Amino acid sequence: MNNKHIYNKNIIKIFLSFFMVVIMMFIFNYILFKNSMSGMYDQVKKNNRLVVQNMIQSFDNIFQSVDRILYTVDMVKNNNNKLYDSSGHKNLNMLEVHQISKNLVELSSTQEYIDEIVVFFANSDLVITTQGTMGFKEFFEQKYSNSKYTSAFWNNFNYIRHPTTIIPPTTYLDQFSTNRDRTKELLAIVDSNILRYYRPSTLVFVDKKKLFEMVNDKNIFEGTSLTILDQNQNLVLNIGESIALEEIQNYEFTGQNTNIIRSKEYEYYIEKSSYNDFMYIHAVPVNYLTVFKTIKTNQKILIINVLCGIFLALLLSLYLYNPIKKIFNVLGIKDNKGGDYWKSIKKNIITMQQEKEVLTEQMQLMKKDVRKSIFLQMVQTGRWDQELKDNIETYFSTFYTNKKYAMILFAFYKKQDIDEPEVLPLGQITEDIRNQMQEKFQNSFVLSVKRNEVISLVGLPFEETQKELKKNLKEILDRFDFKQYIPLIYLSQFYTEEYEFSKAYHDLQIGKSYRKIHPSKDIITIEQMEYKFDVYFPHDVKDKIYHFILSGNAKECIDFIHHVLDENIKKNIAHIKYINLVTDIFNSIMMTLGLCGYEKNKIFQIEQNFLKMANEDVDDQEIRWLLDTIIQQAVEKVKREKENKLNKSFIMEYINLHYMEGLYLENMAELVDTTPKYFSNFFKREFGVNFVEYLNSVRISHAKDYLKNTDIAINEISQKVGYLSPSTFATTFKKYAGISPSQYRQNIQI
């Protein structure tokens, strides 16, 4: 009895000793596991936030691009007014239809995510697409078939006043397709018809899959989500798990860049677009660690290890007293039973290793996006705070620590003689540049920033000269051989401090501004730029544009503007000077539109879109097309106004154009098909003065211009402004100006 008691007591002591070792190992492993995983996933959470911010910026840029496309299509439609008078395809000018379709192809080719651009009409049996024309019902019932968004829906929708509307991703069936998968998930974006009721509508189909690929949706971490709401808080898109919108539907956005709402399960980071008031909601679980399979696998392994440790402690305790075979017989444990534990451990270790590899790969992709986001922040914003400084030190310190650095911009411009260039393969070009930069420089970072630009940052030894750097860049430049594009390299000065990244970027922008209008293959630095003051801009540009438009001479106005632009191209002025010149011409056209009674909201919209185009790298052909289109619209407006002749704007325009002729009340009454008495009363009511007084004030105003700006004799001036008698001119001038014409000229000269 005593021997058995001692036997059991000793087994318990040995077992407890081993058990304590197992427990201590478990505690230390658990603490190590928790600290390491918490630290790692805190960094993951921070990186994921930066990735989502980059995605939000990408979405915002995409929506701006679609808006520009809708505006451009609207300009094209307005430039083809014959389409508006048609009900069906029989009365359409098919040459104009073909031109619109051709323009749609050019617009859709600039963005890979656009599946189709459609122009359709109320009560029409025709739509215009990038593929040509198609029957209205055939297009919406067979080409883009959907049980909800049928041809009847789109026909009725065209009659409802609506702002620019986005229909969330919906599956459409292409019954004409021969592919196995004939369905696509598409967003439908319809332009506003508030200002142009009953005009043709523009519909842009956006491929959801390609759109998500463009914003790198795979980089968003599991368990988190990004939801996009429009200005009316309607759902537009969702990436990741859907969120409960009722938790934030009554939320009032403050003036901060990012607002945060916390619930029991999620933190919601809410950002509002300054461009279109869209809301971007990034949902992150409060208990962030529980969403990762790797953590659950590690926890399972820890538990299995504890159980195995207890089992081994018991096994070793018994082994000290009896042969292992007897112990198994006593406990009734078979040889293969314990093996299941080891198989489970092995399986989970393999799973953990696989997920670790996936996590590492995903972390690398996230790191690239984070570096991209930080790079854009440090060069494009004037903000400089501790957070940005810490991020720069983390990701870009190797470029300026014991080194100097420079920024390089690779730009690709369409050749002058190419009307419709192929889409620039910017992704492949970026990868080629990245490989070549890595071959030539120890530290390099390469990023595509626009549809025709790739920017690079290089870290260089202090002894590196600009001549040596340009030699390496020249070798890269010579490898580019495009038939339709001209490559150009802009090079910044050297810098050594982290806060000077924005200065290097500014150097590149200056280089772009002072490039030639039609550049050639070259490397441009600030030191080699030439500043030219000589710009061709006749003093009467504004007057000629005004008179050409009011007289309905669109062709003469366009030819005159093209002449001014051509003369400046011959002078080889800088691109920024050219844009300033175009802006002056554009403002003259806008002023004329205002005088013609053009709607203020339309003028504002045209100006906003012109400013967007002026800030982008548009070429000379696009600028001329925009000016030509606006002039043609202005002339059409003037012609429509002249159809209603008894109109204040028309009468004022006619007098301003014909003041130098013999204008009499009877002539004007005959011109507008009314009696002299009625016209006199109408004129007095609308202008506040009688016809003769208004005509004299216009003539005297022009006479002052001649006296001020020319040396023409006073007698000749009197004839130019419509007075046959010099004495009548002198008397009238003194009545309105208070002094004689000769005294007025003398005062101006003094």
C-alpha positions in Angstrom: 0.0 0.0 0.0 2.8 2.4 1.0 4.8 1.5 -2.2 1.7 2.2 -4.3 1.2 5.5 -2.5 4.9 6.5 -3.1 4.6 5.4 -6.7 1.6 7.7 -7.3 3.1 10.6 -5.4 6.4 10.5 -7.3 4.5 10.4 -10.6 2.5 13.4 -9.6 5.6 15.4 -8.6 7.4 14.6 -11.8 4.2 15.4 -13.8 3.7 18.7 -12.0 7.4 19.6 -12.7 7.0 19.0 -16.4 3.6 20.7 -16.3 5.1 23.9 -14.8 7.7 23.9 -17.6 4.9 23.6 -20.2 2.8 26.4 -18.6 5.9 28.7 -18.4 6.7 28.0 -22.1 3.1 28.7 -23.0 3.0 32.0 -21.2 6.2 33.2 -22.7 5.2 32.1 -26.2 1.8 33.7 -25.8 3.3 37.0 -24.7 5.8 36.9 -27.6 3.1 36.0 -30.0 0.7 38.7 -28.9 3.3 41.5 -28.9 4.7 40.5 -32.3 1.4 40.0 -34.0 -0.1 43.2 -32.4 2.8 45.3 -33.5 2.8 43.8 -37.0 -0.9 44.3 -37.6 -0.9 47.8 -36.1 1.6 48.6 -38.9 -0.7 46.7 -41.4 -3.6 48.8 -40.2 -1.7 52.0 -40.7 -0.5 50.9 -44.2 -4.0 49.9 -45.2 -5.2 53.3 -44.3 -2.7 54.9 -46.6 -3.6 52.4 -49.3 -7.3 53.3 -49.0 -6.5 57.0 -49.1 -4.6 56.4 -52.4 -7.6 54.5 -53.7 -10.0 57.4 -52.8 -7.8 59.8 -54.7 -7.8 57.4 -57.7 -11.6 57.2 -57.6 -11.9 61.0 -57.3 -9.6 61.4 -60.4 -11.6 58.8 -62.3 -14.9 60.6 -61.6 -13.3 63.9 -62.7 -12.2 62.2 -65.9 -15.7 60.9 -66.6 -17.1 64.4 -66.0 -14.6 65.8 -68.5 -15.7 63.2 -71.0 -19.4 64.0 -70.5 -18.6 67.7 -71.0 -16.6 67.1 -74.2 -19.4 64.9 -75.6 -21.8 67.7 -74.7 -19.7 70.2 -76.7 -19.6 67.8 -79.6 -23.4 67.4 -79.5 -24.0 71.2 -79.3 -21.7 71.6 -82.3 -24.0 69.5 -84.4 -27.3 71.3 -84.0 -29.0 69.4 -86.9 -29.3 66.4 -84.7 -31.6 68.2 -82.3 -34.3 68.8 -84.9 -34.7 65.0 -85.7 -37.1 62.5 -84.4 -35.7 59.2 -85.7 -32.8 58.5 -87.9 -34.3 59.4 -91.2 -33.6 63.2 -90.9 -30.1 62.9 -89.4 -27.1 64.1 -91.2 -25.1 60.8 -91.2 -21.8 62.7 -91.9 -22.3 64.5 -88.6 -23.3 61.2 -86.9 -20.1 59.6 -88.2 -18.1 62.5 -86.8 -19.7 62.2 -83.4 -19.0 58.4 -83.3 -15.4 59.1 -84.3 -15.1 61.5 -81.4 -16.6 58.9 -79.0 -13.9 56.5 -80.1 -11.2 59.0 -79.3 -12.6 59.7 -75.8 -13.2 56.1 -74.8 -9.7 55.1 -75.9 -8.1 57.4 -73.3 -9.6 55.4 -70.3 -9.3 51.6 -70.2 -12.3 51.2 -67.8 -14.8 52.7 -70.2 -16.8 50.0 -71.9 -19.0 52.2 -74.1 -20.1 55.8 -74.6 -23.7 56.2 -75.9 -25.6 59.3 -77.2 -29.4 58.8 -77.5 -32.4 60.9 -78.1 -35.9 61.2 -76.7 -38.5 59.4 -78.9 -35.7 58.4 -81.3 -35.1 54.9 -82.8 -31.3 55.6 -83.0 -28.3 55.6 -80.7 -24.8 56.7 -81.5 -21.9 54.6 -80.1 -18.2 54.1 -80.6 -19.1 51.3 -83.0 -21.4 53.5 -85.1 -25.2 53.7 -85.0 -27.7 51.1 -83.7 -31.4 50.9 -83.1 -32.5 52.3 -79.8 -34.5 49.3 -78.7 -32.0 46.8 -80.2 -29.2 48.5 -78.2 -30.9 48.4 -74.8 -32.8 45.2 -75.2 -30.0 43.0 -76.8 -26.6 44.7 -76.8 -26.9 45.9 -73.1 -29.8 43.9 -71.9 -31.0 44.2 -68.3 -34.4 43.3 -66.9 -34.6 46.6 -65.0 -32.9 49.1 -67.2 -34.8 48.5 -70.4 -35.3 50.7 -73.5 -38.5 51.9 -71.9 -36.7 52.9 -68.8 -34.0 54.9 -70.7 -36.7 56.6 -72.9 -38.7 57.7 -69.9 -35.5 58.7 -68.0 -34.6 61.1 -70.8 -37.8 63.1 -70.1 -37.1 63.5 -66.3 -35.0 66.4 -65.3 -32.0 65.0 -63.4 -28.4 65.9 -62.4 -25.5 63.7 -63.5 -26.6 60.3 -62.2 -24.6 57.1 -61.4 -26.5 53.8 -61.4 -24.6 51.3 -59.2 -22.9 48.2 -60.8 -25.5 46.0 -62.6 -25.1 42.9 -64.7 -25.8 43.5 -68.4 -26.1 40.7 -71.0 -24.7 41.1 -74.5 -26.8 38.8 -76.7 -24.6 39.6 -79.8 -21.4 38.3 -78.1 -20.0 34.9 -79.1 -17.9 34.6 -75.9 -18.8 32.0 -73.3 -19.3 34.7 -70.7 -21.6 37.2 -72.3 -22.3 39.2 -69.1 -20.6 42.3 -67.7 -21.0 44.2 -64.4 -21.2 47.8 -65.4 -21.8 51.2 -63.8 -24.0 53.5 -65.9 -23.2 57.3 -65.6 -25.8 59.6 -67.3 -25.1 63.3 -67.8 -27.3 66.1 -66.5 -30.2 67.4 -68.6 -31.2 70.2 -66.2 -29.8 73.0 -68.4 -30.6 71.2 -71.7 -34.0 69.6 -71.4 -35.1 67.4 -74.3 -31.5 67.4 -75.7 -29.7 64.2 -76.5 -28.4 62.3 -73.4 -25.0 60.9 -72.9 -24.5 57.5 -71.2 -21.1 56.2 -70.2 -20.8 52.5 -69.3 -17.9 51.8 -66.9 -16.5 48.2 -66.5 -16.5 47.5 -62.8 -13.8 44.8 -63.1 -11.4 47.1 -65.0 -12.2 50.0 -62.7 -11.3 48.0 -59.6 -8.1 46.8 -61.2 -7.1 50.4 -61.9 -7.5 51.4 -58.3 -5.8 48.2 -57.1 -8.8 47.0 -55.0 -6.9 43.7 -54.2 -4.6 45.7 -51.9 -7.4 46.5 -49.4 -7.0 44.2 -46.4 -9.5 41.5 -45.6 -12.1 42.5 -43.0 -12.1 46.2 -44.1 -14.2 47.9 -46.8 -14.5 51.1 -48.8 -18.0 52.4 -49.6 -18.7 55.3 -52.0 -21.9 57.4 -51.7 -23.0 60.1 -54.1 -23.9 63.7 -53.1 -27.4 62.4 -52.1 -25.9 59.5 -50.0 -27.0 56.9 -52.6 -24.7 53.9 -52.8 -22.4 54.0 -55.8 -19.7 51.4 -55.2 -18.5 49.0 -52.4 -15.2 47.2 -52.1 -15.0 44.5 -49.4 -17.7 43.6 -46.9 -20.9 45.7 -47.0 -21.5 48.1 -44.1 -24.7 49.1 -42.3 -25.4 52.5 -43.7 -28.0 53.3 -41.1 -25.1 53.8 -38.6 -23.9 56.9 -40.5 -27.0 58.0 -42.5 -27.7 61.0 -40.2 -24.1 62.0 -39.8 -23.2 65.6 -40.5 -19.8 66.1 -42.1 -17.6 68.7 -40.4 -15.0 70.8 -42.2 -12.1 68.4 -41.4 -10.5 66.3 -44.1 -11.3 63.1 -42.4 -14.2 62.4 -39.9 -14.3 59.3 -37.7 -17.3 57.5 -36.3 -17.0 54.6 -33.9 -19.5 51.9 -33.2 -19.1 48.6 -31.2 -17.7 46.7 -34.2 -16.3 49.3 -36.6 -14.4 52.5 -37.0 -15.7 54.5 -40.0 -13.2 57.0 -41.6 -15.3 59.4 -43.7 -13.9 61.6 -46.3 -15.8 64.0 -48.5 -14.7 64.9 -52.1 -14.1 68.6 -52.7 -14.9 68.0 -56.4 -18.3 66.4 -56.4 -19.3 66.0 -52.7 -19.1 62.2 -52.9 -18.5 60.5 -49.5 -15.8 57.8 -49.1 -16.4 55.6 -46.1 -13.5 53.3 -45.0 -14.8 50.7 -42.4 -12.1 49.1 -40.1 -13.0 46.5 -37.4 -12.4 47.8 -33.9 -11.0 44.3 -32.9 -8.7 44.3 -35.9 -6.7 41.3 -35.0 -9.6 38.8 -35.1 -10.1 39.1 -38.8 -6.8 37.4 -39.9 -6.6 33.7 -40.4 -2.9 33.6 -39.6 -3.6 34.7 -36.0 -6.3 32.1 -35.6 -3.9 29.5 -36.9 -1.2 30.6 -34.4 -3.7 30.5 -31.5 -4.7 26.9 -32.5 -1.0 25.9 -32.7 -0.4 27.3 -29.2 -3.4 25.3 -27.8 -2.2 22.1 -29.5 1.3 22.6 -28.1 -0.1 23.0 -24.6 -2.1 19.8 -24.9 0.8 18.0 -26.4 3.1 19.3 -23.6 0.7 18.0 -21.0 0.5 14.7 -22.7 4.3 14.5 -23.0 4.7 15.5 -19.3 2.4 12.6 -18.3 4.2 10.3 -20.7 7.6 11.1 -19.3 6.4 10.8 -15.8 5.2 7.3 -16.3 8.2 6.3 -18.4 10.5 6.8 -15.3 8.8 3.9 -13.6 7.8 1.4 -16.3 8.7 0.4 -19.8 7.0 2.6 -22.4 5.2 -0.4 -23.8 3.5 -1.1 -20.4 2.6 2.5 -20.0 0.8 2.5 -23.3 -1.0 -0.7 -22.3 -2.0 0.7 -18.9 -3.3 4.0 -20.4 -4.9 2.2 -23.4 -3.2 4.6 -25.9 -2.5 3.2 -29.3 0.6 4.0 -31.3 -1.2 5.8 -34.0 -3.4 8.0 -31.8 -0.8 10.5 -30.8 0.3 10.8 -34.5 -2.9 12.7 -35.3 -1.7 15.6 -33.1 1.5 15.8 -35.0 -0.2 15.7 -38.4 -2.5 18.5 -37.2 0.5 20.6 -36.0 2.3 19.9 -39.3 -0.7 20.9 -41.3 -1.3 24.1 -39.4 2.4 25.0 -39.7 2.3 24.6 -43.4 -0.9 26.7 -43.5 0.8 29.4 -41.5 3.8 29.4 -43.8 1.6 29.7 -46.8 -0.4 32.5 -45.3 2.8 34.2 -44.2 4.0 34.1 -47.8 0.7 35.6 -49.0 0.8 38.2 -46.3 4.4 39.1 -47.2 3.5 39.5 -50.8 0.5 41.6 -50.0 2.6 43.7 -47.6 5.1 44.3 -50.5 2.2 45.5 -52.7 0.9 47.7 -49.9 4.3 49.1 -49.4 4.5 50.2 -53.0 1.1 51.9 -52.8 2.1 53.5 -49.5 5.4 54.8 -51.0 3.3 56.1 -54.0 0.9 57.9 -51.6 3.7 59.4 -49.5 5.6 60.5 -52.6 2.6 62.3 -54.0 2.0 64.0 -50.6 5.5 65.3 -50.3 5.7 66.8 -53.8 2.2 67.9 -54.5 1.1 69.4 -51.2 2.4 72.3 -49.2 1.8 70.5 -46.0 4.8 69.7 -43.9 4.2 68.1 -40.5 5.8 65.5 -38.2 3.7 62.6 -39.6 4.8 63.3 -43.2 8.4 63.7 -42.0 8.3 60.3 -40.2 6.9 58.7 -43.3 9.6 60.2 -45.6 12.3 59.0 -43.2 10.8 55.5 -43.3 10.5 55.1 -47.0 12.8 57.6 -48.7 15.7 58.3 -46.3 18.1 56.3 -48.5 17.8 59.0 -51.2 19.2 61.9 -49.1 21.2 60.3 -46.3 24.8 61.0 -47.1 23.7 61.6 -50.7 22.1 64.1 -53.0 19.0 63.5 -55.1 17.3 64.7 -58.2 13.8 64.3 -59.7 13.3 63.3 -63.3 10.1 63.5 -65.4 9.6 61.4 -68.5 6.8 63.0 -70.7 5.4 61.7 -74.0 3.7 64.2 -76.3 1.7 63.4 -79.4 3.5 64.2 -82.7 2.1 67.2 -84.6 1.0 65.3 -87.7 -0.8 62.6 -85.8 -4.6 63.1 -85.5 -5.6 59.9 -83.7 -2.7 58.3 -81.9 -2.7 54.9 -80.4 -3.2 54.6 -76.7 0.2 55.1 -75.0 1.2 51.8 -73.2 2.1 53.7 -70.0 2.2 50.6 -67.8 4.8 48.9 -70.0 6.7 52.1 -70.4 6.8 52.6 -66.6 8.2 49.1 -66.1 10.8 49.6 -68.8 11.9 52.9 -67.2 12.0 51.3 -63.7 14.3 48.5 -65.0 16.6 50.9 -66.8 16.8 53.2 -63.8 17.7 50.3 -61.5 20.5 49.3 -63.9 22.1 52.7 -63.8 21.3 54.0 -60.3 21.6 52.4 -56.9 18.6 54.2 -55.5 15.7 54.9 -57.7 11.9 55.2 -57.4 9.6 55.2 -60.5 5.9 56.1 -60.6 3.4 56.9 -63.4 1.5 60.1 -62.5 -0.6 61.0 -65.6 -1.6 59.3 -68.8 1.6 60.6 -70.5 4.0 61.1 -67.6 6.4 59.0 -65.5 8.2 60.5 -62.6 11.4 59.2 -61.0 13.5 60.0 -57.9 17.2 59.1 -57.9 19.7 59.1 -55.1 23.2 60.0 -56.2 26.7 60.3 -54.7 27.9 63.8 -53.9 30.6 63.7 -56.6 28.0 62.9 -59.3 27.8 65.8 -61.8 24.8 66.9 -63.9 26.8 66.1 -67.0 27.2 62.5 -65.9 23.6 62.2 -64.9 22.4 63.6 -68.3 24.7 61.1 -70.1 22.9 58.2 -68.4 19.5 59.7 -69.1 20.4 60.3 -72.7 21.1 56.5 -73.1 17.6 55.8 -71.7 16.0 58.5 -73.9 17.6 57.0 -77.0 16.0 53.7 -76.3 12.5 55.2 -76.8 11.4 54.9 -80.4 7.7 55.8 -80.8 6.1 56.5 -84.2 3.3 58.6 -82.8 4.8 60.2 -79.6 7.8 62.4 -78.8 9.7 61.5 -75.5 11.0 64.3 -73.4 12.9 64.3 -70.1 12.8 67.1 -67.5 15.5 67.2 -64.9 15.5 69.1 -61.6 18.4 70.6 -59.8 20.3 68.6 -57.1 18.9 68.7 -53.5 20.1 67.2 -50.2 17.3 67.8 -47.6 14.0 65.9 -47.1 11.9 69.0 -47.1 13.2 70.0 -50.5 11.3 67.3 -52.4 8.6 69.8 -53.3 11.3 72.2 -54.7 12.6 69.4 -57.0 9.0 68.8 -58.2 8.6 72.5 -58.7 11.6 72.5 -61.0 9.9 69.9 -63.2 6.7 72.0 -63.4 8.8 75.0 -64.5 10.5 72.9 -67.1 7.1 71.8 -68.5 5.7 75.3 -68.5 8.6 76.7 -70.6 8.8 73.8 -73.1 8.2 74.5 -76.8 4.7 74.1 -78.1 5.9 71.4 -80.5 8.8 69.9 -78.6 11.6 67.6 -79.9 13.4 64.7 -78.2 15.5 66.3 -75.6 16.6 66.6 -71.9 15.4 69.9 -70.4 16.9 71.6 -67.3 16.1 75.0 -65.7 19.6 76.3 -66.7 19.0 75.8 -70.4 15.5 77.3 -70.6 15.2 80.5 -72.8 12.8 83.2 -71.7 11.2 85.1 -74.7 9.2 88.2 -74.3 8.1 88.5 -78.0 4.5 87.4 -78.3 2.2 88.2 -81.3 -1.1 89.6 -80.0 -2.6 92.4 -82.1 -4.2 95.3 -80.1 -7.5 94.7 -81.9 -7.9 91.0 -81.2 -10.8 91.5 -78.8 -12.6 93.9 -81.2 -12.3 91.6 -84.1 -13.5 88.6 -82.2 -16.5 90.7 -81.0 -17.4 91.9 -84.4 -16.9 88.6 -86.2 -19.2 86.8 -83.7 -21.9 89.5 -83.7 -21.9 89.6 -87.5 -22.2 85.8 -87.7 -18.9 85.2 -89.4 -17.7 82.0 -87.6 -15.2 81.1 -90.3 -13.5 84.5 -90.4 -13.3 84.5 -86.6 -11.7 81.0 -86.5 -9.3 81.9 -89.3 -8.2 85.0 -87.5 -7.6 83.2 -84.2 -5.7 80.4 -86.0 -3.6 83.1 -87.7 -2.7 84.6 -84.3 -1.8 81.1 -82.9 0.2 80.2 -86.0 2.3 83.4 -85.7 3.2 82.6 -82.1 4.1 79.0 -83.0 6.5 80.5 -85.6 8.1 82.6 -82.8 8.6 79.4 -80.8 7.2 80.9 -77.6 7.0 78.9 -74.4 4.1 76.6 -73.7 3.0 78.8 -70.7 3.0 81.9 -72.8 0.9 80.1 -75.4 -1.6 79.0 -72.7 -1.8 82.7 -71.5 -2.4 83.8 -75.0 -5.1 81.3 -75.5 -6.7 82.3 -72.2 -6.8 85.9 -73.4 -8.5 84.9 -76.6 -10.9 82.6 -74.6 -11.8 85.5 -72.3 -12.6 87.7 -75.3 -15.0 85.1 -76.6 -16.6 84.7 -73.1 -17.1 88.5 -72.9 -18.8 88.5 -76.3 -21.0 85.6 -75.2 -22.1 87.7 -72.1 -22.9 90.7 -74.3 -25.0 88.4 -76.5 -27.2 87.4 -73.6 -25.7 83.9 -73.2 -26.9 82.1 -70.0 -24.5 82.9 -67.1 -24.6 79.3 -65.8 -23.5 78.0 -69.2 -20.7 80.5 -69.4 -19.6 79.5 -66.0 -19.6 75.8 -66.9 -17.6 76.5 -70.1 -15.0 78.5 -68.2 -14.6 75.8 -65.6 -14.0 73.2 -68.2 -11.6 75.4 -70.0 -9.6 75.9 -66.8 -9.4 72.2 -66.4 -8.1 71.7 -69.9 -5.6 74.6 -69.6 -4.1 72.9 -66.5 -3.6 69.7 -68.3 -1.1 68.8 -71.0 -3.4 69.3 -73.9 -1.9 69.9 -77.3 -2.4 72.6 -79.8 -5.0 70.7 -81.8 -7.2 70.1 -78.8 -7.0 73.8 -77.8 -8.0 74.9 -81.3 -10.9 72.4 -81.4 -12.2 73.9 -78.1 -12.0 77.5 -79.3 -13.5 76.6 -82.7 -16.4 74.8 -81.0 -17.2 77.7 -78.6 -17.0 80.2 -81.5 -19.5 78.1 -83.6 -21.8 77.9 -80.6 -21.6 81.6 -80.1 -22.4 82.4 -83.7 -25.4 80.0 -83.7 -26.6 81.8 -80.6 -26.3 85.2 -82.3 -28.2 83.8 -85.4 -31.0 82.5 -83.2 -31.3 85.8 -81.4 -31.4 87.7 -84.7 -34.5 85.7 -85.7 -36.3 87.7 -83.0 -35.4 91.2 -84.4 -37.4 93.3 -81.9 -34.9 92.4 -79.2 -32.8 94.7 -77.1 -29.6 92.6 -77.6 -30.1 92.5 -81.4 -30.7 96.2 -81.7 -27.7 97.1 -79.5 -25.5 94.7 -81.6 -26.8 96.2 -84.9 -26.1 99.7 -83.8 -22.6 98.8 -82.5 -21.8 97.2 -85.9 -23.4 99.9 -88.1 -23.0 103.2 -86.1 -20.8 104.6 -88.8 -23.6 104.4 -91.4 -26.5 106.7 -91.9 -28.9 105.2 -89.3 -32.3 106.8 -88.9 -35.3 105.9 -86.8 -37.3 105.0 -89.9 -34.5 102.6 -91.1 -34.4 100.8 -87.8 -38.2 100.5 -87.6 -38.2 99.0 -91.1 -35.4 96.7 -90.1 -37.4 95.1 -87.3 -40.7 95.1 -89.2 -42.6 97.7 -87.1 -43.7 101.4 -87.2 -41.4 104.3 -86.3 -43.7 105.3 -83.5 -43.8 101.8 -81.9 -40.0 101.4 -82.3 -39.4 104.8 -80.7 -41.5 103.9 -77.7 -39.9 100.4 -77.4 -36.4 101.9 -77.6 -37.2 104.6 -75.0 -38.6 101.9 -72.7 -35.8 99.4 -73.1 -32.7 101.7 -73.2 -33.9 104.6 -71.0 -32.9 107.2 -73.7 -34.3 108.0 -77.2 -32.7 106.5 -80.3 -30.8 109.6 -81.4 -29.2 110.1 -78.0 -28.1 106.5 -77.8 -26.7 106.6 -81.4 -24.7 109.8 -80.6 -23.3 108.3 -77.4 -22.0 105.2 -79.3 -20.5 107.4 -82.1 -18.8 109.8 -79.6 -17.4 106.8 -77.6 -15.7 105.4 -80.8 -14.6 108.9 -81.7 -12.8 109.2 -78.4 -11.0 105.9 -79.1 -9.8 107.3 -82.5 -8.6 110.6 -80.9 -6.8 108.7 -78.1 -5.1 105.9 -80.1 -4.5 107.3 -83.6 -3.3 110.5 -85.4 -6.2 110.6 -87.9 -7.4 114.1 -88.7 -10.6 115.2 -86.9 -12.5 115.7 -90.2 -11.7 112.1 -91.1 -12.7 110.8 -87.7 -16.1 112.5 -88.0 -16.8 110.6 -91.2 -15.6 107.3 -89.7 -18.1 107.5 -86.9 -21.0 108.5 -89.1 -21.1 112.3 -89.2 -21.1 113.8 -92.7 -20.6 117.4 -91.4 -17.5 118.1 -89.3 -19.3 121.0 -87.6 -22.2 118.7 -86.6 -19.6 116.3 -85.2 -17.8 119.0 -83.2 -21.1 120.3 -81.8 -22.3 116.9 -80.8 -18.9 115.9 -79.3 -18.8 119.0 -77.1 -22.4 118.3 -76.0 -21.5 114.8 -74.8 -17.8 115.2 -73.8 -17.9 118.8 -72.5 -15.0 119.9 -74.7 -14.2 120.1 -78.4 -12.4 117.1 -80.2 -9.2 119.0 -80.6 -9.1 120.0 -76.8 -9.8 116.3 -75.9 -6.8 115.1 -78.0 -4.6 117.8 -76.5 -5.6 116.8 -72.9 -4.8 113.1 -73.7 -1.4 114.0 -75.1 -0.6 116.0 -72.0 
